[in-house]
Amino acid sequence: MCAWLEERGFERLWVSDPGLMPGVGAHRFTGEPRPLARGERMFTFAGYDTLRQGTARQPEGLVG
């Protein structure tokens, strides 16, 4: 994910230890801004819709 962002104009600011799950990171966009086409998404988070509906099982050890 970091390489994908960096190839598209984002500067890595911080990334959590790779041995820890879930992974977390922070990037800042430093590239040339360009418009996003109508209806186009920059990101799609897989599974987010099922987590919101309460149908996905959370990993053990998480309190929700």
ABEGO torsion letter per residue (X at the ends): XAAAAAAAGBBBABBBBAABOBBBBBBBBABBBBBBBBGBBABBBBGAAAAAAGABBBBBGBBX
